[in-house]
Amino acid sequence: MGEIAEELKISKNTLSNWLNADKTPAFTEEYDRLLKLADAARQRVYKSNAQKAVDKLLEMVDSRSKNIALAACKEILDRAGDKPGLNVDLNGEIITKLEDLL
């Protein structure tokens, strides 16, 4: 256990507390508090960059590459919750039979 603590650059006592968190409620409470703080910070970063991601996807819709444009369109529609009920082949024709899919 000493080698693990040394590798993590923590004391053996701290490692023991981590491994026996149920025996040290104060440690568990502090861990949970720090975890919530980290999660809140991560959410702030995500939210602050979400508009950049949306802007990039919108740029990609106009890509010269049809594959990139299609992937961007699909991603935007998926994120908006718009899942088409009908299957459409690459020619734009609606596929209604299972055998047409194969």
N, C-alpha and C positions, 0 to 999 in steps of 0.2 A: 504494500500500500504506500510505502514511503516513496518508491520510484514514481508512482502515478502522481502523487502530490507534487513531487519535485518537477515532473514534466509539465504539470498544469500551473506551476509556480504558485502553489498554495500550501498552507500548512497541513500536516497530517490530521490535525484536529478539525480543520475546515472540511477536508475530504470526508472524514468520519461523520461530520454533521450532515453533509450532503447525502451520504449513503444511508443515514439513519434519520431522515427528516421527520418521520413520524414520532420520533422521540424528542424532537426539539421544535415545538409549535412556533416559537418565535422565529426560528430560521425559515420555516415553511411560510409563515405570514410575510416575512420580508421578501422571500423569493417571489411569492405571488404578487406583492406590491410592485416589485421591480419588473416583473413580467408584464404587468398591466401598463406600466410607464413605457416600456419598450414597444409594446403593441400600439399605444397611442401615438408615439413618435413615428412609428412605421406608417400608420394610417395618415398622419399629416404629410409625410413625404409622398405617399401614393396620391393623395388628393391634390397636392401641389403640382404633381407631374401629369395628372390625368388629362388636362387640357392639351398638353404637349402631345400626348399619345393620340388623342382624337384628331388634332391638327395633322399629325403625320399620316394617320390612316386616310384622312380626306385628301391629302396630297397624293397618296398612293392610288386612289380611285382613278386619277387622271394619268396614271403611268402609261408609258408607251408599251410596256409589256402587258399583254392581255392576262397572263397568269398572275402577275402582281396585282393588277386592277381587280381581277375576279376575287383573289384572296382577300383584298381589302374590303370589297363589297360584302363578301360573305361574313367577314369579321364584324363589320358594322351592323349588318342585319342580325347576326347572332346576338350581339351585345344589346341590341334594341329589343330582343325577344321576338323577332319576326321570323318564325320558322315556317317556311312554305308548306302547305298541306298537299300540294301536287308536285310530282316529279316532272321536270322538264329536261328533255335531252338537249344536246348542244346546238341543235337546229331550231330550238325554241318550241318544239312540239310537245304537248302534254302527253305524258306516258300514263296510261290508265291500267294496263294489264301487267301482271307480274312477269309474264314471258317477254314483254317488250323491254324489261329491264335487263334481261340476260343476253 
